[in-house]
Amino acid sequence: MAQTQVRAMQGDTVDLICWRHYGRTGRVTEGVYEANHGLAELGPILPHGLLITLPDADDTQPADTTLHLWD
């Protein structure tokens, strides 16, 4: 599995980094936390310059799935 590394900018959160890199946060944020042990302990705002590993997103799942209760 290929991985990308990015540096956190001032005021970044894991969700914001996921949005910029993957274009979504659902089903990818958890993978970023798994690839970066101890990341959750740093709090919601990441330290400026922190190196974050971003695993490849699973391309088999659609980025947005809408549930229709009435079709």
SETILO-182048 format. One record per residue: residue number from 1; chain; residue in three letters; z, x, y of N, C-alpha, C in turn. Coordinates in nm, 4 decimals. Layout:
<atom><resi>NUM</resi><chain>A</chain><resn>ALA</resn><n_w>Z</n_w><n_u>X</n_u><n_v>Y</n_v><ca_w>Z</ca_w><ca_u>X</ca_u><ca_v>Y</ca_v><c_w>Z</c_w><c_u>X</c_u><c_v>Y</c_v></atom>
...
//
This chain:
<atom><resi>1</resi><chain>A</chain><resn>MET</resn><n_w>0.0000</n_w><n_u>0.0842</n_u><n_v>-0.1165</n_v><ca_w>0.0000</ca_w><ca_u>0.0000</ca_u><ca_v>0.0000</ca_v><c_w>0.0000</c_w><c_u>0.0895</c_u><c_v>0.1237</c_v></atom>
<atom><resi>2</resi><chain>A</chain><resn>ALA</resn><n_w>-0.0964</n_w><n_u>0.0705</n_u><n_v>0.2115</n_v><ca_w>-0.1055</ca_w><ca_u>0.1466</ca_u><ca_v>0.3352</ca_v><c_w>-0.0073</c_w><c_u>0.0922</c_u><c_v>0.4374</c_v></atom>
<atom><resi>3</resi><chain>A</chain><resn>GLN</resn><n_w>0.0399</n_w><n_u>0.1802</n_u><n_v>0.5239</n_v><ca_w>0.1338</ca_w><ca_u>0.1398</ca_u><ca_v>0.6262</ca_v><c_w>0.0905</c_w><c_u>0.1989</c_u><c_v>0.7593</c_v></atom>
<atom><resi>4</resi><chain>A</chain><resn>THR</resn><n_w>0.1303</n_w><n_u>0.1333</n_u><n_v>0.8665</n_v><ca_w>0.1049</ca_w><ca_u>0.1795</ca_u><ca_v>1.0016</ca_v><c_w>0.2394</c_w><c_u>0.2045</c_u><c_v>1.0672</c_v></atom>
<atom><resi>5</resi><chain>A</chain><resn>GLN</resn><n_w>0.2454</n_w><n_u>0.3030</n_u><n_v>1.1553</n_v><ca_w>0.3682</ca_w><ca_u>0.3265</ca_u><ca_v>1.2292</ca_v><c_w>0.3412</c_w><c_u>0.3096</c_u><c_v>1.3777</c_v></atom>
<atom><resi>6</resi><chain>A</chain><resn>VAL</resn><n_w>0.4332</n_w><n_u>0.2410</n_u><n_v>1.4458</n_v><ca_w>0.4240</ca_w><ca_u>0.2202</ca_u><ca_v>1.5899</ca_v><c_w>0.5586</c_w><c_u>0.2554</c_u><c_v>1.6522</c_v></atom>
<atom><resi>7</resi><chain>A</chain><resn>ARG</resn><n_w>0.5569</n_w><n_u>0.2835</n_u><n_v>1.7803</n_v><ca_w>0.6802</ca_w><ca_u>0.3102</ca_u><ca_v>1.8542</ca_v><c_w>0.7147</c_w><c_u>0.1872</c_u><c_v>1.9375</c_v></atom>
<atom><resi>8</resi><chain>A</chain><resn>ALA</resn><n_w>0.8427</n_w><n_u>0.1522</n_u><n_v>1.9353</n_v><ca_w>0.8897</ca_w><ca_u>0.0379</ca_u><ca_v>2.0136</ca_v><c_w>0.8810</c_w><c_u>0.0708</c_u><c_v>2.1621</c_v></atom>
<atom><resi>9</resi><chain>A</chain><resn>MET</resn><n_w>0.8352</n_w><n_u>-0.0263</n_u><n_v>2.2385</n_v><ca_w>0.8326</ca_w><ca_u>-0.0141</ca_u><ca_v>2.3841</ca_v><c_w>0.9582</c_w><c_u>-0.0790</c_u><c_v>2.4408</c_v></atom>
<atom><resi>10</resi><chain>A</chain><resn>GLN</resn><n_w>0.9849</n_w><n_u>-0.0561</n_u><n_v>2.5677</n_v><ca_w>1.1042</ca_w><ca_u>-0.1108</ca_u><ca_v>2.6307</ca_v><c_w>1.1074</c_w><c_u>-0.2626</c_u><c_v>2.6174</c_v></atom>
<atom><resi>11</resi><chain>A</chain><resn>GLY</resn><n_w>1.2182</n_w><n_u>-0.3164</n_u><n_v>2.5664</n_v><ca_w>1.2364</ca_w><ca_u>-0.4599</ca_u><ca_v>2.5526</ca_v><c_w>1.1761</c_w><c_u>-0.5204</c_u><c_v>2.4269</c_v></atom>
<atom><resi>12</resi><chain>A</chain><resn>ASP</resn><n_w>1.1197</n_w><n_u>-0.4382</n_u><n_v>2.3386</n_v><ca_w>1.0575</ca_w><ca_u>-0.4902</ca_u><ca_v>2.2169</ca_v><c_w>1.1594</c_w><c_u>-0.5473</c_u><c_v>2.1193</c_v></atom>
<atom><resi>13</resi><chain>A</chain><resn>THR</resn><n_w>1.1159</n_w><n_u>-0.6509</n_u><n_v>2.0494</n_v><ca_w>1.1885</ca_w><ca_u>-0.7059</ca_u><ca_v>1.9353</ca_v><c_w>1.0969</c_w><c_u>-0.6920</c_u><c_v>1.8141</c_v></atom>
<atom><resi>14</resi><chain>A</chain><resn>VAL</resn><n_w>1.1515</n_w><n_u>-0.7100</n_u><n_v>1.6959</n_v><ca_w>1.0685</ca_w><ca_u>-0.7028</ca_u><ca_v>1.5753</ca_v><c_w>0.9624</c_w><c_u>-0.8129</c_u><c_v>1.5788</c_v></atom>
<atom><resi>15</resi><chain>A</chain><resn>ASP</resn><n_w>1.0003</n_w><n_u>-0.9331</n_u><n_v>1.6216</n_v><ca_w>0.9035</ca_w><ca_u>-1.0425</ca_u><ca_v>1.6306</ca_v><c_w>0.7882</c_w><c_u>-1.0085</c_u><c_v>1.7244</c_v></atom>
<atom><resi>16</resi><chain>A</chain><resn>LEU</resn><n_w>0.8191</n_w><n_u>-0.9490</n_u><n_v>1.8389</n_v><ca_w>0.7149</ca_w><ca_u>-0.9145</ca_u><ca_v>1.9360</ca_v><c_w>0.6205</c_w><c_u>-0.8077</c_u><c_v>1.8806</c_v></atom>
<atom><resi>17</resi><chain>A</chain><resn>ILE</resn><n_w>0.6748</n_w><n_u>-0.7101</n_u><n_v>1.8119</n_v><ca_w>0.5909</ca_w><ca_u>-0.6065</ca_u><ca_v>1.7500</ca_v><c_w>0.5020</c_w><c_u>-0.6688</c_u><c_v>1.6436</c_v></atom>
<atom><resi>18</resi><chain>A</chain><resn>CYS</resn><n_w>0.5576</n_w><n_u>-0.7595</n_u><n_v>1.5631</n_v><ca_w>0.4770</ca_w><ca_u>-0.8273</ca_u><ca_v>1.4610</ca_v><c_w>0.3659</c_w><c_u>-0.9090</c_u><c_v>1.5248</c_v></atom>
<atom><resi>19</resi><chain>A</chain><resn>TRP</resn><n_w>0.3979</n_w><n_u>-0.9792</n_u><n_v>1.6337</n_v><ca_w>0.2968</ca_w><ca_u>-1.0611</ca_u><ca_v>1.7016</ca_v><c_w>0.1830</c_w><c_u>-0.9737</c_u><c_v>1.7535</c_v></atom>
<atom><resi>20</resi><chain>A</chain><resn>ARG</resn><n_w>0.2173</n_w><n_u>-0.8602</n_u><n_v>1.8143</n_v><ca_w>0.1138</ca_w><ca_u>-0.7707</ca_u><ca_v>1.8671</ca_v><c_w>0.0288</c_w><c_u>-0.7104</c_u><c_v>1.7560</c_v></atom>
<atom><resi>21</resi><chain>A</chain><resn>HIS</resn><n_w>0.0917</n_w><n_u>-0.6712</n_u><n_v>1.6462</n_v><ca_w>0.0190</ca_w><ca_u>-0.6011</ca_u><ca_v>1.5402</ca_v><c_w>-0.0547</c_w><c_u>-0.6966</c_u><c_v>1.4459</c_v></atom>
<atom><resi>22</resi><chain>A</chain><resn>TYR</resn><n_w>0.0154</n_w><n_u>-0.8007</n_u><n_v>1.3985</n_v><ca_w>-0.0408</ca_w><ca_u>-0.8909</ca_u><ca_v>1.2979</ca_v><c_w>-0.1030</c_w><c_u>-1.0172</c_u><c_v>1.3582</c_v></atom>
<atom><resi>23</resi><chain>A</chain><resn>GLY</resn><n_w>-0.0636</n_w><n_u>-1.0508</n_u><n_v>1.4806</n_v><ca_w>-0.1093</ca_w><ca_u>-1.1751</ca_u><ca_v>1.5410</ca_v><c_w>-0.0284</c_w><c_u>-1.2951</c_u><c_v>1.4956</c_v></atom>
<atom><resi>24</resi><chain>A</chain><resn>ARG</resn><n_w>0.0843</n_w><n_u>-1.2708</n_u><n_v>1.4337</n_v><ca_w>0.1735</ca_w><ca_u>-1.3764</ca_u><ca_v>1.3835</ca_v><c_w>0.3084</c_w><c_u>-1.3144</c_u><c_v>1.3528</c_v></atom>
<atom><resi>25</resi><chain>A</chain><resn>THR</resn><n_w>0.4062</n_w><n_u>-1.4007</n_u><n_v>1.3285</n_v><ca_w>0.5379</ca_w><ca_u>-1.3512</ca_u><ca_v>1.2885</ca_v><c_w>0.5769</c_w><c_u>-1.4044</c_u><c_v>1.1507</c_v></atom>
<atom><resi>26</resi><chain>A</chain><resn>GLY</resn><n_w>0.5257</n_w><n_u>-1.5205</n_u><n_v>1.1158</n_v><ca_w>0.5585</ca_w><ca_u>-1.5821</ca_u><ca_v>0.9874</ca_v><c_w>0.5079</c_w><c_u>-1.5000</c_u><c_v>0.8698</c_v></atom>
<atom><resi>27</resi><chain>A</chain><resn>ARG</resn><n_w>0.5938</n_w><n_u>-1.4805</n_u><n_v>0.7743</n_v><ca_w>0.5635</ca_w><ca_u>-1.4107</ca_u><ca_v>0.6501</ca_v><c_w>0.5328</c_w><c_u>-1.2617</c_u><c_v>0.6669</c_v></atom>
<atom><resi>28</resi><chain>A</chain><resn>VAL</resn><n_w>0.5569</n_w><n_u>-1.2044</n_u><n_v>0.7840</n_v><ca_w>0.5400</ca_w><ca_u>-1.0602</ca_u><ca_v>0.7997</ca_v><c_w>0.6673</c_w><c_u>-0.9935</c_u><c_v>0.8518</c_v></atom>
<atom><resi>29</resi><chain>A</chain><resn>THR</resn><n_w>0.7476</n_w><n_u>-1.0663</n_u><n_v>0.9283</n_v><ca_w>0.8687</ca_w><ca_u>-1.0086</ca_u><ca_v>0.9855</ca_v><c_w>0.9631</c_w><c_u>-0.9593</c_u><c_v>0.8765</c_v></atom>
<atom><resi>30</resi><chain>A</chain><resn>GLU</resn><n_w>0.9755</n_w><n_u>-1.0350</n_u><n_v>0.7700</n_v><ca_w>1.0639</ca_w><ca_u>-0.9968</ca_u><ca_v>0.6603</ca_v><c_w>1.0194</c_w><c_u>-0.8641</c_u><c_v>0.5984</c_v></atom>
<atom><resi>31</resi><chain>A</chain><resn>GLY</resn><n_w>0.8888</n_w><n_u>-0.8459</n_u><n_v>0.5844</n_v><ca_w>0.8353</ca_w><ca_u>-0.7216</ca_u><ca_v>0.5281</ca_v><c_w>0.8632</c_w><c_u>-0.6013</c_u><c_v>0.6158</c_v></atom>
<atom><resi>32</resi><chain>A</chain><resn>VAL</resn><n_w>0.8633</n_w><n_u>-0.6220</n_u><n_v>0.7468</n_v><ca_w>0.8946</ca_w><ca_u>-0.5126</ca_u><ca_v>0.8393</ca_v><c_w>1.0414</c_w><c_u>-0.4719</c_u><c_v>0.8235</c_v></atom>
<atom><resi>33</resi><chain>A</chain><resn>TYR</resn><n_w>1.1301</n_w><n_u>-0.5694</n_u><n_v>0.8121</n_v><ca_w>1.2713</ca_w><ca_u>-0.5364</ca_u><ca_v>0.7900</ca_v><c_w>1.2908</c_w><c_u>-0.4650</c_u><c_v>0.6565</c_v></atom>
<atom><resi>34</resi><chain>A</chain><resn>GLU</resn><n_w>1.2186</n_w><n_u>-0.5053</n_u><n_v>0.5528</n_v><ca_w>1.2296</ca_w><ca_u>-0.4390</ca_u><ca_v>0.4228</ca_v><c_w>1.1784</c_w><c_u>-0.2956</c_u><c_v>0.4280</c_v></atom>
<atom><resi>35</resi><chain>A</chain><resn>ALA</resn><n_w>1.0763</n_w><n_u>-0.2701</n_u><n_v>0.5072</n_v><ca_w>1.0176</ca_w><ca_u>-0.1363</ca_u><ca_v>0.5173</ca_v><c_w>1.0988</c_w><c_u>-0.0439</c_u><c_v>0.6081</c_v></atom>
<atom><resi>36</resi><chain>A</chain><resn>ASN</resn><n_w>1.1918</n_w><n_u>-0.0993</n_u><n_v>0.6848</n_v><ca_w>1.2714</ca_w><ca_u>-0.0212</ca_u><ca_v>0.7802</ca_v><c_w>1.4189</c_w><c_u>-0.0498</c_u><c_v>0.7590</c_v></atom>
<atom><resi>37</resi><chain>A</chain><resn>HIS</resn><n_w>1.4771</n_w><n_u>0.0126</n_u><n_v>0.6594</n_v><ca_w>1.6181</ca_w><ca_u>-0.0102</ca_u><ca_v>0.6270</ca_v><c_w>1.7065</c_w><c_u>0.0256</c_u><c_v>0.7460</c_v></atom>
<atom><resi>38</resi><chain>A</chain><resn>GLY</resn><n_w>1.8006</n_w><n_u>-0.0621</n_u><n_v>0.7772</n_v><ca_w>1.8924</ca_w><ca_u>-0.0420</ca_u><ca_v>0.8889</ca_v><c_w>1.8410</c_w><c_u>-0.0966</c_u><c_v>1.0207</c_v></atom>
<atom><resi>39</resi><chain>A</chain><resn>LEU</resn><n_w>1.7199</n_w><n_u>-0.1487</n_u><n_v>1.0235</n_v><ca_w>1.6609</ca_w><ca_u>-0.1992</ca_u><ca_v>1.1473</ca_v><c_w>1.7393</c_w><c_u>-0.3186</c_u><c_v>1.2023</c_v></atom>
<atom><resi>40</resi><chain>A</chain><resn>ALA</resn><n_w>1.7855</n_w><n_u>-0.4064</n_u><n_v>1.1164</n_v><ca_w>1.8584</ca_w><ca_u>-0.5262</ca_u><ca_v>1.1601</ca_v><c_w>1.9899</c_w><c_u>-0.4896</c_u><c_v>1.2298</c_v></atom>
<atom><resi>41</resi><chain>A</chain><resn>GLU</resn><n_w>2.0495</n_w><n_u>-0.3790</n_u><n_v>1.1920</n_v><ca_w>2.1769</ca_w><ca_u>-0.3379</ca_u><ca_v>1.2513</ca_v><c_w>2.1619</c_w><c_u>-0.2889</c_u><c_v>1.3955</c_v></atom>
<atom><resi>42</resi><chain>A</chain><resn>LEU</resn><n_w>2.0385</n_w><n_u>-0.2650</n_u><n_v>1.4405</n_v><ca_w>2.0160</ca_w><ca_u>-0.2157</ca_u><ca_v>1.5769</ca_v><c_w>2.0206</c_w><c_u>-0.3268</c_u><c_v>1.6812</c_v></atom>
<atom><resi>43</resi><chain>A</chain><resn>GLY</resn><n_w>2.0247</n_w><n_u>-0.4515</n_u><n_v>1.6370</n_v><ca_w>2.0298</ca_w><ca_u>-0.5641</ca_u><ca_v>1.7297</ca_v><c_w>1.8919</c_w><c_u>-0.6183</c_u><c_v>1.7602</c_v></atom>
<atom><resi>44</resi><chain>A</chain><resn>PRO</resn><n_w>1.8860</n_w><n_u>-0.7238</n_u><n_v>1.8423</n_v><ca_w>1.7576</ca_w><ca_u>-0.7903</ca_u><ca_v>1.8669</ca_v><c_w>1.6604</c_w><c_u>-0.7076</c_u><c_v>1.9515</c_v></atom>
<atom><resi>45</resi><chain>A</chain><resn>ILE</resn><n_w>1.7107</n_w><n_u>-0.6320</n_u><n_v>2.0486</n_v><ca_w>1.6242</ca_w><ca_u>-0.5485</ca_u><ca_v>2.1326</ca_v><c_w>1.6268</c_w><c_u>-0.4069</c_u><c_v>2.0752</c_v></atom>
<atom><resi>46</resi><chain>A</chain><resn>LEU</resn><n_w>1.5092</n_w><n_u>-0.3578</n_u><n_v>2.0384</n_v><ca_w>1.4995</ca_w><ca_u>-0.2266</ca_u><ca_v>1.9739</ca_v><c_w>1.5068</c_w><c_u>-0.1137</c_u><c_v>2.0760</c_v></atom>
<atom><resi>47</resi><chain>A</chain><resn>PRO</resn><n_w>1.5620</n_w><n_u>0.0000</n_u><n_v>2.0356</n_v><ca_w>1.5651</ca_w><ca_u>0.1150</ca_u><ca_v>2.1260</ca_v><c_w>1.4231</c_w><c_u>0.1625</c_u><c_v>2.1588</c_v></atom>
<atom><resi>48</resi><chain>A</chain><resn>HIS</resn><n_w>1.4013</n_w><n_u>0.1948</n_u><n_v>2.2852</n_v><ca_w>1.2716</ca_w><ca_u>0.2438</ca_u><ca_v>2.3311</ca_v><c_w>1.2347</c_w><c_u>0.3708</c_u><c_v>2.2542</c_v></atom>
<atom><resi>49</resi><chain>A</chain><resn>GLY</resn><n_w>1.1135</n_w><n_u>0.3739</n_u><n_v>2.2009</n_v><ca_w>1.0651</ca_w><ca_u>0.4921</ca_u><ca_v>2.1300</ca_v><c_w>1.0948</c_w><c_u>0.4938</c_u><c_v>1.9810</c_v></atom>
<atom><resi>50</resi><chain>A</chain><resn>LEU</resn><n_w>1.1657</n_w><n_u>0.3939</n_u><n_v>1.9313</n_v><ca_w>1.1988</ca_w><ca_u>0.3877</ca_u><ca_v>1.7889</ca_v><c_w>1.0713</c_w><c_u>0.3755</c_u><c_v>1.7066</c_v></atom>
<atom><resi>51</resi><chain>A</chain><resn>LEU</resn><n_w>1.0582</n_w><n_u>0.4559</n_u><n_v>1.6030</n_v><ca_w>0.9422</ca_w><ca_u>0.4518</ca_u><ca_v>1.5149</ca_v><c_w>0.9617</c_w><c_u>0.3418</c_u><c_v>1.4120</c_v></atom>
<atom><resi>52</resi><chain>A</chain><resn>ILE</resn><n_w>0.8670</n_w><n_u>0.2472</n_u><n_v>1.4069</n_v><ca_w>0.8731</ca_w><ca_u>0.1324</ca_u><ca_v>1.3168</ca_v><c_w>0.7575</c_w><c_u>0.1407</c_u><c_v>1.2186</c_v></atom>
<atom><resi>53</resi><chain>A</chain><resn>THR</resn><n_w>0.7866</n_w><n_u>0.1231</n_u><n_v>1.0906</n_v><ca_w>0.6836</ca_w><ca_u>0.1187</ca_u><ca_v>0.9875</ca_v><c_w>0.6401</c_w><c_u>-0.0256</c_u><c_v>0.9675</c_v></atom>
<atom><resi>54</resi><chain>A</chain><resn>LEU</resn><n_w>0.5078</n_w><n_u>-0.0493</n_u><n_v>0.9761</n_v><ca_w>0.4520</ca_w><ca_u>-0.1826</ca_u><ca_v>0.9576</ca_v><c_w>0.3676</c_w><c_u>-0.1841</c_u><c_v>0.8308</c_v></atom>
<atom><resi>55</resi><chain>A</chain><resn>PRO</resn><n_w>0.4163</n_w><n_u>-0.2516</n_u><n_v>0.7260</n_v><ca_w>0.3386</ca_w><ca_u>-0.2590</ca_u><ca_v>0.6024</ca_v><c_w>0.2161</c_w><c_u>-0.3479</c_u><c_v>0.6214</c_v></atom>
<atom><resi>56</resi><chain>A</chain><resn>ASP</resn><n_w>0.1175</n_w><n_u>-0.3313</n_u><n_v>0.5353</n_v><ca_w>-0.0003</ca_w><ca_u>-0.4181</ca_u><ca_v>0.5397</ca_v><c_w>0.0423</c_w><c_u>-0.5612</c_u><c_v>0.5131</c_v></atom>
<atom><resi>57</resi><chain>A</chain><resn>ALA</resn><n_w>-0.0165</n_w><n_u>-0.6533</n_u><n_v>0.5885</n_v><ca_w>0.0118</ca_w><ca_u>-0.7955</ca_u><ca_v>0.5681</ca_v><c_w>-0.0637</c_w><c_u>-0.8418</c_u><c_v>0.4443</c_v></atom>
<atom><resi>58</resi><chain>A</chain><resn>ASP</resn><n_w>-0.0067</n_w><n_u>-0.9379</n_u><n_v>0.3754</n_v><ca_w>-0.0723</ca_w><ca_u>-0.9954</ca_u><ca_v>0.2582</ca_v><c_w>-0.1857</c_w><c_u>-1.0849</c_u><c_v>0.3056</c_v></atom>
<atom><resi>59</resi><chain>A</chain><resn>ASP</resn><n_w>-0.3074</n_w><n_u>-1.0403</n_u><n_v>0.2871</n_v><ca_w>-0.4230</ca_w><ca_u>-1.1148</ca_u><ca_v>0.3366</ca_v><c_w>-0.4550</c_w><c_u>-1.2378</c_u><c_v>0.2530</c_v></atom>
<atom><resi>60</resi><chain>A</chain><resn>THR</resn><n_w>-0.3834</n_w><n_u>-1.2593</n_u><n_v>0.1441</n_v><ca_w>-0.4135</ca_w><ca_u>-1.3741</ca_u><ca_v>0.0588</ca_v><c_w>-0.3558</c_w><c_u>-1.5033</c_u><c_v>0.1140</c_v></atom>
<atom><resi>61</resi><chain>A</chain><resn>GLN</resn><n_w>-0.2604</n_w><n_u>-1.4950</n_u><n_v>0.2060</n_v><ca_w>-0.2006</ca_w><ca_u>-1.6149</ca_u><ca_v>0.2637</ca_v><c_w>-0.2593</c_w><c_u>-1.6389</c_u><c_v>0.4020</c_v></atom>
<atom><resi>62</resi><chain>A</chain><resn>PRO</resn><n_w>-0.2934</n_w><n_u>-1.7612</n_u><n_v>0.4361</n_v><ca_w>-0.3461</ca_w><ca_u>-1.7896</ca_u><ca_v>0.5689</ca_v><c_w>-0.2407</c_w><c_u>-1.7653</c_u><c_v>0.6760</c_v></atom>
<atom><resi>63</resi><chain>A</chain><resn>ALA</resn><n_w>-0.2840</n_w><n_u>-1.7265</n_u><n_v>0.7950</n_v><ca_w>-0.1916</ca_w><ca_u>-1.6977</ca_u><ca_v>0.9043</ca_v><c_w>-0.1189</c_w><c_u>-1.8230</c_u><c_v>0.9514</c_v></atom>
<atom><resi>64</resi><chain>A</chain><resn>ASP</resn><n_w>-0.1855</n_w><n_u>-1.9384</n_u><n_v>0.9427</n_v><ca_w>-0.1234</ca_w><ca_u>-2.0616</ca_u><ca_v>0.9903</ca_v><c_w>-0.1553</c_w><c_u>-2.1741</c_u><c_v>0.8921</c_v></atom>
<atom><resi>65</resi><chain>A</chain><resn>THR</resn><n_w>-0.0510</n_w><n_u>-2.2322</n_u><n_v>0.8377</n_v><ca_w>-0.0698</ca_w><ca_u>-2.3443</ca_u><ca_v>0.7466</ca_v><c_w>-0.0065</c_w><c_u>-2.4669</c_u><c_v>0.8098</c_v></atom>
<atom><resi>66</resi><chain>A</chain><resn>THR</resn><n_w>-0.0840</n_w><n_u>-2.5709</n_u><n_v>0.8235</n_v><ca_w>-0.0343</ca_w><ca_u>-2.6941</ca_u><ca_v>0.8839</ca_v><c_w>-0.0127</c_w><c_u>-2.7972</c_u><c_v>0.7750</c_v></atom>
<atom><resi>67</resi><chain>A</chain><resn>LEU</resn><n_w>0.1028</n_w><n_u>-2.8596</n_u><n_v>0.7774</n_v><ca_w>0.1345</ca_w><ca_u>-2.9632</ca_u><ca_v>0.6816</ca_v><c_w>0.1023</c_w><c_u>-3.0981</c_u><c_v>0.7457</c_v></atom>
<atom><resi>68</resi><chain>A</chain><resn>HIS</resn><n_w>0.0170</n_w><n_u>-3.1765</n_u><n_v>0.6808</n_v><ca_w>-0.0192</ca_w><ca_u>-3.3098</ca_u><ca_v>0.7291</ca_v><c_w>0.0521</c_w><c_u>-3.4134</c_u><c_v>0.6430</c_v></atom>
<atom><resi>69</resi><chain>A</chain><resn>LEU</resn><n_w>0.1392</n_w><n_u>-3.4912</n_u><n_v>0.7035</n_v><ca_w>0.2126</ca_w><ca_u>-3.5917</ca_u><ca_v>0.6288</ca_v><c_w>0.1247</c_w><c_u>-3.7122</c_u><c_v>0.5975</c_v></atom>
<atom><resi>70</resi><chain>A</chain><resn>TRP</resn><n_w>0.0312</n_w><n_u>-3.7431</n_u><n_v>0.6879</n_v><ca_w>-0.0587</ca_w><ca_u>-3.8545</ca_u><ca_v>0.6656</ca_v><c_w>-0.2023</c_w><c_u>-3.8061</c_u><c_v>0.6801</c_v></atom>
<atom><resi>71</resi><chain>A</chain><resn>ASP</resn><n_w>-0.2804</n_w><n_u>-3.8206</n_u><n_v>0.5774</n_v><ca_w>-0.4214</ca_w><ca_u>-3.7810</ca_u><ca_v>0.5812</ca_v><c_w>-0.5100</c_w><c_u>-3.9011</c_u><c_v>0.5661</c_v></atom>
//
